[in-house]
């Protein structure tokens, strides 16, 4: 306050801005401390802007869907190369949970998203984990969950099983091809709200 000749409210606002940027952690009674930004905190900062960009045109949503396919196909290649037996079992367990929830759409979708997030975790790359979570959250607002397509859940389960089968045997190319098929089909389930 003395150095910049500003009042307490200005300092408080500046500290809150730095906290929103992920550069500070403010704890009541302990003050503020500097923290290193992570991929997750950076992506959280741009979430509102991303939603505005996506809502501004159908083309932007199409570009995001295309980006997700490119990203996840590359990511699953790394996961297939690195996966261990326990991680493969974890993916199969999520598929079993999806199957059990196939008549409850919201639970089914929760496990569907978890499946893709877990593949990011199997890759072992923290940026992939944060980016996967952000992409799924950004796209979730455009998922046409109210429109039920007969047999879609069964097809999704079959595609997920195919991806895991390829990961289990470290078939990098096969896992990438299976993910490409799955996400290319699933991309049609994300549409601008006015089209729904």
C-alpha atoms as a printed R data frame, in Angstrom:
    type eleno elety resid chain resno       x       y       z
1   ATOM     1    CA   UNK     A     1   0.000   0.000   0.000
2   ATOM     2    CA   UNK     A     2   2.819   2.370   0.861
3   ATOM     3    CA   UNK     A     3   4.943   1.505  -2.170
4   ATOM     4    CA   UNK     A     4   2.146   2.025  -4.703
5   ATOM     5    CA   UNK     A     5   0.119   4.553  -2.692
6   ATOM     6    CA   UNK     A     6  -3.121   2.619  -3.014
7   ATOM     7    CA   UNK     A     7  -5.814   1.662  -0.514
8   ATOM     8    CA   UNK     A     8  -6.539  -1.693   1.099
9   ATOM     9    CA   UNK     A     9  -9.470  -2.473  -1.309
10  ATOM    10    CA   UNK     A    10  -7.129  -2.143  -4.311
11  ATOM    11    CA   UNK     A    11  -4.603  -4.537  -2.760
12  ATOM    12    CA   UNK     A    12  -7.385  -6.995  -1.852
13  ATOM    13    CA   UNK     A    13  -8.730  -6.894  -5.426
14  ATOM    14    CA   UNK     A    14  -5.238  -7.415  -6.891
15  ATOM    15    CA   UNK     A    15  -4.643 -10.424  -4.629
16  ATOM    16    CA   UNK     A    16  -7.996 -11.915  -5.625
17  ATOM    17    CA   UNK     A    17  -7.121 -11.454  -9.314
18  ATOM    18    CA   UNK     A    18  -3.819 -13.266  -8.750
19  ATOM    19    CA   UNK     A    19  -5.672 -16.063  -6.968
20  ATOM    20    CA   UNK     A    20  -8.095 -16.396  -9.919
21  ATOM    21    CA   UNK     A    21  -5.076 -16.693 -12.198
22  ATOM    22    CA   UNK     A    22  -3.806 -19.562 -10.061
23  ATOM    23    CA   UNK     A    23  -0.706 -17.664  -8.946
24  ATOM    24    CA   UNK     A    24  -1.672 -17.239  -5.272
25  ATOM    25    CA   UNK     A    25  -3.457 -19.230  -2.615
26  ATOM    26    CA   UNK     A    26  -5.262 -17.047  -0.088
27  ATOM    27    CA   UNK     A    27  -6.051 -18.644   3.260
28  ATOM    28    CA   UNK     A    28  -8.030 -16.617   5.763
29  ATOM    29    CA   UNK     A    29  -5.960 -15.998   8.868
30  ATOM    30    CA   UNK     A    30  -2.713 -16.999   7.145
31  ATOM    31    CA   UNK     A    31  -2.501 -14.513   4.295
32  ATOM    32    CA   UNK     A    32  -1.439 -15.190   0.708
33  ATOM    33    CA   UNK     A    33   1.299 -17.426  -0.622
34  ATOM    34    CA   UNK     A    34   2.672 -17.839  -4.122
35  ATOM    35    CA   UNK     A    35   1.917 -21.100  -5.924
36  ATOM    36    CA   UNK     A    36   3.073 -22.548  -9.217
37  ATOM    37    CA   UNK     A    37   0.372 -22.639 -11.899
38  ATOM    38    CA   UNK     A    38  -0.537 -26.074 -13.260
39  ATOM    39    CA   UNK     A    39  -2.056 -27.134 -16.558
40  ATOM    40    CA   UNK     A    40  -5.355 -27.639 -14.724
41  ATOM    41    CA   UNK     A    41  -5.420 -24.145 -13.188
42  ATOM    42    CA   UNK     A    42  -4.527 -22.552 -16.527
43  ATOM    43    CA   UNK     A    43  -7.328 -24.422 -18.313
44  ATOM    44    CA   UNK     A    44  -9.806 -23.495 -15.566
45  ATOM    45    CA   UNK     A    45  -8.951 -19.843 -16.169
46  ATOM    46    CA   UNK     A    46 -10.001 -19.985 -19.815
47  ATOM    47    CA   UNK     A    47 -13.163 -22.078 -19.356
48  ATOM    48    CA   UNK     A    48 -15.582 -19.125 -19.489
49  ATOM    49    CA   UNK     A    49 -13.896 -17.742 -22.593
50  ATOM    50    CA   UNK     A    50 -13.965 -21.153 -24.288
51  ATOM    51    CA   UNK     A    51 -17.704 -21.467 -23.663
52  ATOM    52    CA   UNK     A    52 -18.243 -18.018 -25.199
53  ATOM    53    CA   UNK     A    53 -16.174 -18.969 -28.242
54  ATOM    54    CA   UNK     A    54 -18.052 -22.273 -28.668
55  ATOM    55    CA   UNK     A    55 -21.427 -20.563 -28.367
56  ATOM    56    CA   UNK     A    56 -20.496 -17.955 -30.972
57  ATOM    57    CA   UNK     A    57 -20.536 -20.316 -33.967
58  ATOM    58    CA   UNK     A    58 -21.215 -23.910 -35.007
59  ATOM    59    CA   UNK     A    59 -17.834 -23.947 -36.746
60  ATOM    60    CA   UNK     A    60 -16.012 -23.408 -33.442
61  ATOM    61    CA   UNK     A    61 -17.788 -26.393 -31.909
62  ATOM    62    CA   UNK     A    62 -16.870 -28.517 -34.940
63  ATOM    63    CA   UNK     A    63 -13.236 -27.459 -34.560
64  ATOM    64    CA   UNK     A    64 -13.263 -28.458 -30.886
65  ATOM    65    CA   UNK     A    65 -14.744 -31.890 -31.713
66  ATOM    66    CA   UNK     A    66 -12.075 -32.365 -34.386
67  ATOM    67    CA   UNK     A    67  -9.378 -31.323 -31.901
68  ATOM    68    CA   UNK     A    68 -10.659 -33.815 -29.341
69  ATOM    69    CA   UNK     A    69 -10.422 -36.666 -31.844
70  ATOM    70    CA   UNK     A    70  -6.867 -35.700 -32.782
71  ATOM    71    CA   UNK     A    71  -5.869 -35.347 -29.121
72  ATOM    72    CA   UNK     A    72  -7.443 -38.565 -27.802
73  ATOM    73    CA   UNK     A    73  -6.207 -40.697 -30.700
74  ATOM    74    CA   UNK     A    74  -2.660 -39.555 -29.933
75  ATOM    75    CA   UNK     A    75  -3.167 -39.909 -26.193
76  ATOM    76    CA   UNK     A    76  -4.466 -43.491 -26.416
77  ATOM    77    CA   UNK     A    77  -1.342 -44.465 -28.360
78  ATOM    78    CA   UNK     A    78   0.777 -43.459 -25.365
79  ATOM    79    CA   UNK     A    79  -1.631 -45.143 -22.931
80  ATOM    80    CA   UNK     A    80  -1.445 -48.372 -24.954
81  ATOM    81    CA   UNK     A    81   2.344 -48.301 -24.816
82  ATOM    82    CA   UNK     A    82   2.484 -47.642 -21.054
83  ATOM    83    CA   UNK     A    83  -0.535 -49.425 -19.525
84  ATOM    84    CA   UNK     A    84   0.036 -52.011 -16.847
85  ATOM    85    CA   UNK     A    85  -2.261 -54.868 -15.817
86  ATOM    86    CA   UNK     A    86  -3.808 -52.922 -12.935
87  ATOM    87    CA   UNK     A    87  -4.624 -49.936 -15.155
88  ATOM    88    CA   UNK     A    88  -6.241 -52.184 -17.763
89  ATOM    89    CA   UNK     A    89  -8.320 -53.793 -14.997
90  ATOM    90    CA   UNK     A    90  -9.379 -50.317 -13.883
91  ATOM    91    CA   UNK     A    91 -10.570 -49.461 -17.391
92  ATOM    92    CA   UNK     A    92 -12.512 -52.732 -17.598
93  ATOM    93    CA   UNK     A    93 -14.105 -51.951 -14.222
94  ATOM    94    CA   UNK     A    94 -15.361 -48.600 -15.550
95  ATOM    95    CA   UNK     A    95 -16.875 -50.378 -18.555
96  ATOM    96    CA   UNK     A    96 -18.645 -52.773 -16.151
97  ATOM    97    CA   UNK     A    97 -20.001 -49.760 -14.237
98  ATOM    98    CA   UNK     A    98 -21.184 -48.233 -17.526
99  ATOM    99    CA   UNK     A    99 -22.928 -51.468 -18.432
100 ATOM   100    CA   UNK     A   100 -24.685 -51.577 -15.051
101 ATOM   101    CA   UNK     A   101 -25.817 -47.972 -15.551
102 ATOM   102    CA   UNK     A   102 -26.935 -48.354 -19.171
103 ATOM   103    CA   UNK     A   103 -30.573 -47.593 -18.330
104 ATOM   104    CA   UNK     A   104 -29.680 -44.467 -16.313
105 ATOM   105    CA   UNK     A   105 -28.364 -41.941 -18.809
106 ATOM   106    CA   UNK     A   106 -26.717 -39.500 -16.382
107 ATOM   107    CA   UNK     A   107 -24.809 -42.288 -14.578
108 ATOM   108    CA   UNK     A   108 -23.862 -43.885 -17.898
109 ATOM   109    CA   UNK     A   109 -22.421 -40.549 -19.092
110 ATOM   110    CA   UNK     A   110 -20.547 -40.057 -15.822
111 ATOM   111    CA   UNK     A   111 -18.754 -43.375 -16.343
112 ATOM   112    CA   UNK     A   112 -18.252 -42.610 -20.039
113 ATOM   113    CA   UNK     A   113 -16.392 -39.410 -19.152
114 ATOM   114    CA   UNK     A   114 -14.457 -41.240 -16.423
115 ATOM   115    CA   UNK     A   115 -13.346 -43.840 -18.996
116 ATOM   116    CA   UNK     A   116 -11.759 -41.169 -21.187
117 ATOM   117    CA   UNK     A   117 -10.231 -39.385 -18.192
118 ATOM   118    CA   UNK     A   118  -8.739 -42.655 -16.957
119 ATOM   119    CA   UNK     A   119  -7.048 -43.229 -20.328
120 ATOM   120    CA   UNK     A   120  -5.448 -39.811 -19.870
121 ATOM   121    CA   UNK     A   121  -4.226 -40.936 -16.435
122 ATOM   122    CA   UNK     A   122  -2.836 -44.161 -17.917
123 ATOM   123    CA   UNK     A   123  -0.764 -42.035 -20.304
124 ATOM   124    CA   UNK     A   124   1.046 -40.658 -17.259
125 ATOM   125    CA   UNK     A   125   1.098 -37.133 -18.698
126 ATOM   126    CA   UNK     A   126  -0.297 -34.434 -16.338
127 ATOM   127    CA   UNK     A   127  -1.003 -32.041 -19.209
128 ATOM   128    CA   UNK     A   128  -3.025 -34.764 -20.961
129 ATOM   129    CA   UNK     A   129  -5.003 -35.356 -17.756
130 ATOM   130    CA   UNK     A   130  -5.876 -31.665 -17.388
131 ATOM   131    CA   UNK     A   131  -6.611 -31.203 -21.091
132 ATOM   132    CA   UNK     A   132  -8.797 -34.311 -21.258
133 ATOM   133    CA   UNK     A   133 -10.842 -33.137 -18.290
134 ATOM   134    CA   UNK     A   134 -11.216 -29.648 -19.773
135 ATOM   135    CA   UNK     A   135 -12.251 -30.917 -23.232
136 ATOM   136    CA   UNK     A   136 -14.878 -33.202 -21.729
137 ATOM   137    CA   UNK     A   137 -16.261 -30.405 -19.560
138 ATOM   138    CA   UNK     A   138 -16.334 -27.930 -22.443
139 ATOM   139    CA   UNK     A   139 -18.115 -30.403 -24.716
140 ATOM   140    CA   UNK     A   140 -20.557 -31.635 -22.063
141 ATOM   141    CA   UNK     A   141 -22.696 -28.513 -22.483
142 ATOM   142    CA   UNK     A   142 -23.361 -29.548 -26.071
143 ATOM   143    CA   UNK     A   143 -24.154 -33.237 -25.497
144 ATOM   144    CA   UNK     A   144 -27.614 -34.130 -26.784
145 ATOM   145    CA   UNK     A   145 -28.449 -36.205 -23.731
146 ATOM   146    CA   UNK     A   146 -32.155 -35.567 -24.039
147 ATOM   147    CA   UNK     A   147 -32.293 -37.392 -27.361
148 ATOM   148    CA   UNK     A   148 -32.025 -41.132 -26.824
149 ATOM   149    CA   UNK     A   149 -30.712 -43.210 -29.686
150 ATOM   150    CA   UNK     A   150 -31.715 -46.863 -29.487
151 ATOM   151    CA   UNK     A   151 -28.670 -49.094 -29.142
152 ATOM   152    CA   UNK     A   152 -26.236 -46.244 -28.623
153 ATOM   153    CA   UNK     A   153 -25.195 -47.359 -25.135
154 ATOM   154    CA   UNK     A   154 -24.472 -50.917 -26.360
155 ATOM   155    CA   UNK     A   155 -22.424 -49.560 -29.253
156 ATOM   156    CA   UNK     A   156 -20.473 -47.264 -26.936
157 ATOM   157    CA   UNK     A   157 -19.719 -50.193 -24.629
158 ATOM   158    CA   UNK     A   158 -18.525 -52.335 -27.548
159 ATOM   159    CA   UNK     A   159 -16.267 -49.515 -28.752
160 ATOM   160    CA   UNK     A   160 -14.838 -48.977 -25.264
161 ATOM   161    CA   UNK     A   161 -14.174 -52.717 -24.914
162 ATOM   162    CA   UNK     A   162 -12.367 -52.706 -28.260
163 ATOM   163    CA   UNK     A   163 -10.178 -49.783 -27.140
164 ATOM   164    CA   UNK     A   164  -9.277 -51.530 -23.866
165 ATOM   165    CA   UNK     A   165  -8.586 -54.833 -25.619
166 ATOM   166    CA   UNK     A   166  -6.018 -53.040 -27.787
167 ATOM   167    CA   UNK     A   167  -4.512 -51.204 -24.801
168 ATOM   168    CA   UNK     A   168  -4.239 -54.504 -22.891
169 ATOM   169    CA   UNK     A   169  -1.953 -56.029 -25.534
170 ATOM   170    CA   UNK     A   170  -0.032 -52.784 -26.103
171 ATOM   171    CA   UNK     A   171  -1.352 -52.537 -29.667
172 ATOM   172    CA   UNK     A   172  -0.636 -48.840 -30.186
173 ATOM   173    CA   UNK     A   173  -1.975 -48.654 -33.750
174 ATOM   174    CA   UNK     A   174  -5.039 -50.777 -32.935
175 ATOM   175    CA   UNK     A   175  -5.910 -48.629 -29.909
176 ATOM   176    CA   UNK     A   176  -5.593 -45.470 -32.010
177 ATOM   177    CA   UNK     A   177  -7.800 -46.919 -34.766
178 ATOM   178    CA   UNK     A   178 -10.440 -48.042 -32.245
179 ATOM   179    CA   UNK     A   179 -10.469 -44.605 -30.601
180 ATOM   180    CA   UNK     A   180 -10.750 -42.908 -34.014
181 ATOM   181    CA   UNK     A   181 -13.834 -44.998 -34.864
182 ATOM   182    CA   UNK     A   182 -15.404 -44.351 -31.456
183 ATOM   183    CA   UNK     A   183 -14.895 -40.598 -31.337
184 ATOM   184    CA   UNK     A   184 -15.798 -40.016 -34.979
185 ATOM   185    CA   UNK     A   185 -19.188 -41.603 -34.316
186 ATOM   186    CA   UNK     A   186 -19.597 -39.939 -30.910
187 ATOM   187    CA   UNK     A   187 -18.835 -36.476 -32.339
188 ATOM   188    CA   UNK     A   188 -22.362 -36.395 -33.787
189 ATOM   189    CA   UNK     A   189 -23.750 -36.422 -30.233
190 ATOM   190    CA   UNK     A   190 -22.421 -32.919 -29.591
191 ATOM   191    CA   UNK     A   191 -24.417 -30.174 -31.268
192 ATOM   192    CA   UNK     A   192 -25.133 -26.494 -30.847
193 ATOM   193    CA   UNK     A   193 -28.224 -25.952 -28.697
194 ATOM   194    CA   UNK     A   194 -30.288 -24.363 -31.440
195 ATOM   195    CA   UNK     A   195 -29.984 -27.574 -33.482
196 ATOM   196    CA   UNK     A   196 -31.430 -29.709 -30.689
